[in-house]
Amino acid sequence: MKLTETEVRYVAKLANLNLTPAEVDGMVHDLGSILEHMDQLASIDTDGVEPMTQVLYEAEETATLRPDVERAPLGNEAALANAPASGSGYFKVPKVIER
């Protein structure tokens, strides 16, 4: 799939990014390469290949997952204890979208 400069500029605008012309050219090349690779992966014949639901499915003794143990939730006060700014029980963050 060939990506155009117009498409890159459109996606950058959606992401609220200001890209220089050099960055746009780089993104056209880089994202185009990624999409070409994804097309190659999509063309691989996977007929007869069993889908995997868990990589560690049969590795119970060597699995690195911790046991799923129920515990009390963190709580609002503890969660906001180290927040740089908070109010009314929420994190306060600076405004990032201006249009």
KEKE-3310 file (N, C-alpha, C; in steps of 0.2 Angstrom, whole numbers, plus 5000, padded with zeros to 4 digits):
npx = (5004:5003:5008:5002:5008:4998:4990:4998:4999:4986:4984:4993:4988:4976:4981:4986:4999:5013:5022:5037:5042:5052:5050:5038:5041:5049:5040:5031:5040:5044:5031:5025:5034:5031:5018:5019:5026:5016:5007:5014:5014:5000:4998:5003:5001:4991:4983:4978:4985:4985:4977:4984:4980:4987:5003:5011:5004:5006:5016:5016:5024:5035:5030:5030:5020:5012:5002:4985:4978:4966:4964:4963:4957:4966:4962:4955:4962:4975:4979:4980:4989:5003:5001:5004:4995:4978:4961:4944:4944:4950:4963:4972:4976:4985:4978:4977:4972:4969:4958)
npy = (4994:5011:5025:5042:5059:5068:5060:5057:5070:5073:5063:5067:5079:5075:5069:5080:5085:5095:5094:5095:5099:5090:5080:5075:5069:5059:5052:5047:5038:5029:5025:5020:5009:5001:4998:4991:4980:4975:4971:4960:4951:4949:4941:4929:4911:4904:4893:4879:4881:4881:4892:4902:4905:4908:4911:4905:4893:4879:4879:4878:4876:4884:4896:4914:4922:4931:4925:4926:4936:4942:4959:4973:4989:5003:5016:5033:5043:5038:5036:5049:5055:5058:5066:5080:5090:5091:5090:5090:5076:5071:5069:5084:5091:5099:5109:5102:5102:5114:5122)
npz = (5000:4995:5003:5004:5004:5007:5015:5026:5031:5034:5044:5054:5057:5063:5074:5080:5077:5073:5059:5050:5033:5030:5040:5036:5024:5028:5036:5026:5019:5030:5036:5025:5022:5033:5031:5019:5024:5032:5023:5017:5027:5028:5017:5019:5020:5031:5033:5041:5052:5069:5080:5093:5109:5121:5125:5135:5137:5139:5148:5162:5174:5171:5169:5169:5175:5188:5202:5201:5212:5223:5229:5239:5232:5226:5230:5231:5239:5241:5228:5223:5231:5227:5217:5206:5204:5210:5212:5218:5219:5208:5196:5190:5175:5162:5149:5133:5120:5109:5099)
capx = (5000:5007:5005:5004:5010:4992:4987:5002:4998:4979:4984:4997:4983:4971:4985:4988:5006:5015:5027:5041:5042:5057:5047:5032:5044:5052:5035:5029:5044:5043:5025:5024:5037:5027:5012:5021:5027:5010:5004:5017:5012:4994:4998:5006:4996:4990:4978:4980:4989:4981:4978:4987:4977:4991:5010:5013:4998:5008:5022:5014:5030:5040:5027:5032:5014:5010:4996:4979:4976:4961:4967:4959:4959:4971:4958:4956:4967:4982:4981:4981:4994:5009:4999:5006:4989:4972:4955:4938:4945:4953:4970:4971:4981:4985:4974:4982:4969:4967:4956)
capy = (5000:5017:5031:5049:5065:5071:5056:5058:5077:5072:5059:5072:5084:5072:5068:5087:5086:5099:5091:5099:5095:5084:5075:5072:5065:5053:5048:5044:5033:5025:5022:5016:5003:4997:4995:4986:4974:4972:4967:4954:4947:4947:4937:4922:4906:4901:4887:4873:4883:4882:4899:4902:4909:4910:4909:4901:4889:4873:4881:4880:4877:4889:4903:4920:4926:4930:4922:4931:4936:4948:4963:4979:4994:5008:5021:5039:5047:5036:5037:5056:5057:5061:5070:5087:5094:5087:5093:5086:5069:5069:5072:5090:5091:5105:5108:5100:5103:5120:5123)
capz = (5000:4995:5007:5001:5008:5009:5020:5031:5034:5037:5051:5058:5059:5068:5080:5083:5076:5068:5056:5045:5027:5030:5044:5032:5019:5032:5038:5020:5018:5036:5037:5019:5023:5038:5028:5014:5028:5034:5017:5016:5032:5027:5011:5022:5020:5038:5033:5045:5058:5075:5083:5099:5114:5127:5123:5140:5139:5142:5152:5169:5179:5169:5167:5173:5177:5195:5203:5201:5219:5224:5234:5240:5227:5229:5234:5228:5242:5240:5221:5222:5236:5224:5211:5206:5205:5210:5214:5218:5219:5201:5193:5186:5170:5158:5143:5128:5114:5108:5092)
cpx = (5004:5004:5007:5005:5003:4989:4991:5000:4991:4980:4988:4992:4978:4975:4988:4996:5008:5022:5030:5040:5046:5054:5042:5035:5047:5046:5032:5033:5043:5037:5023:5028:5034:5021:5013:5022:5021:5006:5007:5015:5005:4993:5001:5000:4996:4985:4982:4985:4984:4982:4980:4983:4981:4998:5012:5008:5001:5014:5021:5020:5035:5037:5029:5026:5013:5004:4991:4976:4971:4964:4962:4961:4963:4967:4960:4962:4974:4984:4983:4986:5000:5007:5001:5001:4983:4967:4948:4938:4948:4960:4968:4977:4980:4981:4979:4979:4966:4965:4951)
cpy = (5006:5022:5037:5054:5068:5067:5057:5065:5076:5068:5063:5077:5081:5071:5075:5088:5091:5097:5095:5095:5089:5078:5071:5067:5058:5049:5044:5038:5027:5021:5018:5009:4998:4994:4990:4979:4971:4968:4961:4949:4944:4942:4930:4917:4903:4896:4882:4875:4884:4889:4898:4907:4912:4907:4904:4895:4882:4873:4882:4881:4882:4896:4908:4924:4925:4928:4928:4931:4943:4952:4970:4985:4999:5014:5028:5043:5045:5037:5045:5059:5061:5065:5077:5092:5090:5092:5089:5079:5067:5072:5079:5090:5097:5104:5107:5101:5110:5121:5129)
cpz = (5000:4999:5004:5006:5011:5015:5026:5035:5037:5044:5056:5061:5064:5075:5083:5083:5071:5065:5051:5039:5027:5034:5040:5027:5022:5034:5032:5019:5024:5036:5031:5019:5028:5035:5022:5018:5030:5029:5016:5021:5031:5021:5013:5022:5027:5038:5037:5051:5064:5078:5090:5104:5120:5125:5128:5142:5142:5146:5159:5174:5177:5168:5172:5175:5184:5196:5204:5208:5220:5230:5234:5235:5230:5233:5231:5232:5241:5233:5220:5227:5233:5218:5211:5207:5205:5213:5213:5217:5212:5200:5189:5181:5165:5152:5137:5121:5114:5101:5092)
residu = (MET:LYS:LEU:THR:GLU:THR:GLU:VAL:ARG:TYR:VAL:ALA:LYS:LEU:ALA:ASN:LEU:ASN:LEU:THR:PRO:ALA:GLU:VAL:ASP:GLY:MET:VAL:HIS:ASP:LEU:GLY:SER:ILE:LEU:GLU:HIS:MET:ASP:GLN:LEU:ALA:SER:ILE:ASP:THR:ASP:GLY:VAL:GLU:PRO:MET:THR:GLN:VAL:LEU:TYR:GLU:ALA:GLU:GLU:THR:ALA:THR:LEU:ARG:PRO:ASP:VAL:GLU:ARG:ALA:PRO:LEU:GLY:ASN:GLU:ALA:ALA:LEU:ALA:ASN:ALA:PRO:ALA:SER:GLY:SER:GLY:TYR:PHE:LYS:VAL:PRO:LYS:VAL:ILE:GLU:ARG)
# end
